[in-house]
Amino acid sequence: MELRSQKNGNAIIIFLEGRLDVHLSAEVEKGITSLVSKNPNDNFILNLKDVEYMSSSGLRIFVSTMRVLKETKRLLKLSNMNSAVKKIFEVVELIDMFDIYDTDEQALKALQK
């Protein structure tokens, strides 16, 4: 899976799509880790608009990415989360761990504060 990304100011928006399950999670995590290391001064937004399913291995990507960014005093925001994915975050009680926005624009605005 190739990750599509877009730079916007001091943020990189990564557009995730499809199923984040055990089969794709390692590849997606590798791609995100690469973008994080290649852009050491940027914050990140994960756009989840086109994610149709997420397993626990997909959730692990979000937690590990957030930890890596926190270590370097950078931020991670999530945007465009559909109701099915949001339900997964609620069930595993991770909803309060992340800053979740309805749109990329809202997430970008929050990064500028």
Backbone torsions as a table, in degrees:
resi	resn	phi	psi	omega
1	MET	NA	124.8	176.6
2	GLU	-92.8	131.0	-179.7
3	LEU	-86.4	130.9	175.0
4	ARG	-92.6	131.7	-179.8
5	SER	-137.2	161.6	-178.5
6	GLN	-145.9	130.6	177.2
7	LYS	-87.1	135.8	178.5
8	ASN	-141.9	100.5	-176.6
9	GLY	64.2	-125.5	179.9
10	ASN	-96.5	25.6	-178.2
11	ALA	-131.1	148.4	172.0
12	ILE	-112.6	123.0	175.9
13	ILE	-97.2	123.8	177.9
14	ILE	-107.3	125.6	-178.4
15	PHE	-98.3	109.1	179.4
16	LEU	-93.8	149.0	179.0
17	GLU	-150.6	158.5	176.5
18	GLY	86.6	-145.2	-177.0
19	ARG	-106.1	120.5	175.2
20	LEU	-94.5	81.7	-178.9
21	ASP	-118.3	-173.8	-174.9
22	VAL	-59.5	-28.0	-177.6
23	HIS	-74.6	-31.8	-176.5
24	LEU	-108.2	-15.7	-172.3
25	SER	-59.0	-42.4	-179.0
26	ALA	-62.6	-41.2	179.6
27	GLU	-67.1	-42.6	178.8
28	VAL	-64.9	-44.6	179.7
29	GLU	-61.2	-40.9	178.3
30	LYS	-61.1	-42.9	178.8
31	GLY	-64.5	-43.7	179.3
32	ILE	-65.9	-43.9	179.2
33	THR	-59.3	-40.3	178.3
34	SER	-62.8	-46.6	178.6
35	LEU	-62.6	-40.3	179.7
36	VAL	-63.1	-43.3	-178.3
37	SER	-73.9	-31.3	179.5
38	LYS	-77.7	-14.6	-177.8
39	ASN	-127.0	69.1	-170.5
40	PRO	-68.4	-10.4	-178.9
41	ASN	-110.2	5.4	-174.6
42	ASP	-105.3	149.9	169.3
43	ASN	-88.2	169.7	-175.9
44	PHE	-132.3	144.5	172.9
45	ILE	-123.6	128.0	174.6
46	LEU	-101.8	113.1	179.5
47	ASN	-87.7	118.9	-173.3
48	LEU	-106.4	14.6	-175.2
49	LYS	-52.2	-41.0	-174.5
50	ASP	-103.2	18.5	175.5
51	VAL	-87.3	117.8	-177.0
52	GLU	-94.5	-21.8	-179.1
53	TYR	-154.7	146.7	176.4
54	MET	-142.5	129.7	177.0
55	SER	-98.4	-178.2	178.7
56	SER	-62.7	-31.2	177.6
57	SER	-68.3	-30.1	174.1
58	GLY	-69.2	-41.9	177.7
59	LEU	-60.8	-36.9	179.9
60	ARG	-58.9	-35.5	178.4
61	ILE	-59.2	-45.1	-178.0
62	PHE	-64.5	-44.6	-179.2
63	VAL	-64.9	-46.5	-178.2
64	SER	-67.7	-36.8	177.4
65	THR	-64.7	-43.0	179.1
66	MET	-61.5	-41.1	-179.8
67	ARG	-64.8	-44.0	179.4
68	VAL	-61.3	-44.5	-179.8
69	LEU	-66.5	-40.1	178.7
70	LYS	-60.8	-37.9	-179.9
71	GLU	-59.8	-28.6	-179.9
72	THR	-108.2	20.9	176.1
73	LYS	57.3	38.4	175.2
74	ARG	-113.5	168.1	-173.9
75	LEU	-117.4	153.9	174.2
76	LEU	-125.5	128.4	175.1
77	LYS	-122.5	150.7	175.9
78	LEU	-113.6	142.0	-179.6
79	SER	-137.9	159.4	174.3
80	ASN	56.8	37.7	-178.6
81	MET	-76.3	125.5	178.6
82	ASN	-78.6	168.0	-173.9
83	SER	-64.3	-33.8	180.0
84	ALA	-65.8	-44.0	179.6
85	VAL	-70.3	-39.5	178.4
86	LYS	-59.8	-38.6	179.0
87	LYS	-61.2	-39.3	178.5
88	ILE	-62.3	-45.2	178.1
89	PHE	-61.0	-39.1	179.3
90	GLU	-67.8	-43.2	-177.9
91	VAL	-61.4	-40.9	-178.8
92	VAL	-91.5	8.2	175.4
93	GLU	58.7	41.8	175.0
94	LEU	-107.5	-1.2	-174.9
95	ILE	-59.6	-35.7	-178.6
96	ASP	-82.4	-10.6	-178.8
97	MET	-78.6	-22.4	-174.6
98	PHE	-117.4	151.8	171.6
99	ASP	-89.7	115.4	-174.4
100	ILE	-116.0	130.5	-178.0
101	TYR	-124.9	152.1	-179.7
102	ASP	-70.6	-31.2	-176.8
103	THR	-135.3	161.4	174.4
104	ASP	-62.1	-38.5	-178.0
105	GLU	-61.0	-41.7	178.1
106	GLN	-65.2	-41.3	179.3
107	ALA	-65.4	-42.0	178.0
108	LEU	-62.3	-41.7	179.2
109	LYS	-62.0	-40.6	178.9
110	ALA	-64.9	-32.3	179.3
111	LEU	-71.8	-22.1	-177.7
112	GLN	-84.2	-7.2	-178.7
113	LYS	-75.4	NA	NA
